Amino acid sequence: MDILEAIMTRRSIRKYTGESIKEEDLKTILKAGFQAPSAHNYQPREYVVVRDKDIIEKISEFHKYAKMLPKAGCGIIVCGDKTKQPEIGFLVEDCSASIQNMLLAAHGLGLGAVWCGLYSVEELTEPMTDVLELPEHIIPIGMVVVGVKDEGKRTIDRYDESKVHFDKW
Ligand SMILES: Cc1cc2nc3c(=O)[nH]c(=O)nc-3n(C[C@H](O)[C@H](O)[C@H](O)COP(=O)(O)O)c2cc1C
């Protein structure tokens, strides 16, 4: 898929068939995540791929907006390493750029995906830290839920000329 077509047609997918995604597709999605830009090129990101049914179940119990995770069958939790990037704003942005790359890669592969937010909601980051047994310096920023999609969504044109400012506000 052409890059602009991927950007323009990507949508959040929340209905899945229950089939597993291929290992090679997972690897491609992860590689796309690693390619994202990061402040100072510190690349302060770590990725936890969850496919174990019990772990998935625990996550979907505490994350009320990630109820699609069990059927999707795969979640990629993108975490920030505070020791590599102490500036929390940059850490979140670095992880977010990576998440968006992975959403686009999944879409380009014909898979469905959705970004499930974690940081900075303590009721989400704390149980996620516990379930994944993350060390103290690793912060879960967001989760990419990915799977074989069972819904199609129409493209929405969100361009709004009134929000574009040239040279000055
Ligand atoms: C920071 C962030 C957190 C999000 N968290 C969730 C979530 O927890 N569950 C969910 O189903 N969608 C979540 N979304 C997806 C948004 O709901 C979705 O991107 C938005 O409604 C626009 O729809 P689209 O992705 O289909 O274009 C999140 C998106 C972002 C950027």
The ligand as an SDF file (V2000), in Angstrom:
LIG
                    3D

 31 33  0  0  0  0  0  0  0  0999 V2000
   -3.7530    8.4540   23.0820 C   0  0  0  0  0  0  0  0  0  0  0  0
   -4.8510    7.6150   22.5090 C   0  0  0  0  0  0  0  0  0  0  0  0
   -5.5220    6.7310   23.3070 C   0  0  0  0  0  0  0  0  0  0  0  0
   -6.5410    5.9240   22.7920 C   0  0  0  0  0  0  0  0  0  0  0  0
   -7.1280    4.9880   23.6000 N   0  0  0  0  0  0  0  0  0  0  0  0
   -8.0470    4.1660   23.0980 C   0  0  0  0  0  0  0  0  0  0  0  0
   -8.5770    3.1050   23.8850 C   0  0  0  0  0  0  0  0  0  0  0  0
   -8.2070    2.9290   25.0460 O   0  0  0  0  0  0  0  0  0  0  0  0
   -9.4790    2.2590   23.3250 N   0  0  0  0  0  0  0  0  0  0  0  0
   -9.9080    2.4270   22.0240 C   0  0  0  0  0  0  0  0  0  0  0  0
  -10.7400    1.6280   21.5840 O   0  0  0  0  0  0  0  0  0  0  0  0
   -9.4230    3.4250   21.2400 N   0  0  0  0  0  0  0  0  0  0  0  0
   -8.4980    4.2730   21.7400 C   0  0  0  0  0  0  0  0  0  0  0  0
   -7.9330    5.2380   20.9380 N   0  0  0  0  0  0  0  0  0  0  0  0
   -8.3440    5.3490   19.5260 C   0  0  0  0  0  0  0  0  0  0  0  0
   -9.2360    6.5560   19.2770 C   0  0  0  0  0  0  0  0  0  0  0  0
  -10.4900    6.3610   19.8690 O   0  0  0  0  0  0  0  0  0  0  0  0
   -9.3670    6.7520   17.7510 C   0  0  0  0  0  0  0  0  0  0  0  0
   -8.1010    6.9710   17.1960 O   0  0  0  0  0  0  0  0  0  0  0  0
  -10.2770    7.9280   17.3960 C   0  0  0  0  0  0  0  0  0  0  0  0
  -11.5930    7.6660   17.7950 O   0  0  0  0  0  0  0  0  0  0  0  0
  -10.2730    8.2360   15.8920 C   0  0  0  0  0  0  0  0  0  0  0  0
  -10.6970    7.1100   15.1480 O   0  0  0  0  0  0  0  0  0  0  0  0
   -9.7680    6.4090   14.0460 P   0  0  0  0  0  0  0  0  0  0  0  0
   -8.5240    5.8810   14.7350 O   0  0  0  0  0  0  0  0  0  0  0  0
  -10.6090    5.2850   13.4950 O   0  0  0  0  0  0  0  0  0  0  0  0
   -9.3840    7.4000   13.0000 O   0  0  0  0  0  0  0  0  0  0  0  0
   -6.9220    6.0530   21.4300 C   0  0  0  0  0  0  0  0  0  0  0  0
   -6.2350    6.9530   20.6160 C   0  0  0  0  0  0  0  0  0  0  0  0
   -5.1930    7.7070   21.1370 C   0  0  0  0  0  0  0  0  0  0  0  0
   -4.4320    8.6330   20.2230 C   0  0  0  0  0  0  0  0  0  0  0  0
  1  2  1  0
  2  3  1  0
  2 30  2  0
  3  4  2  0
  4  5  1  0
  4 28  1  0
  5  6  2  0
  6  7  1  0
  6 13  1  0
  7  8  2  0
  7  9  1  0
  9 10  1  0
 10 11  2  0
 10 12  1  0
 12 13  2  0
 13 14  1  0
 14 15  1  0
 14 28  1  0
 15 16  1  0
 16 17  1  0
 16 18  1  0
 18 19  1  0
 18 20  1  0
 20 21  1  0
 20 22  1  0
 22 23  1  0
 23 24  1  0
 24 25  2  0
 24 26  1  0
 24 27  1  0
 28 29  2  0
 29 30  1  0
 30 31  1  0
M  END
$$$$
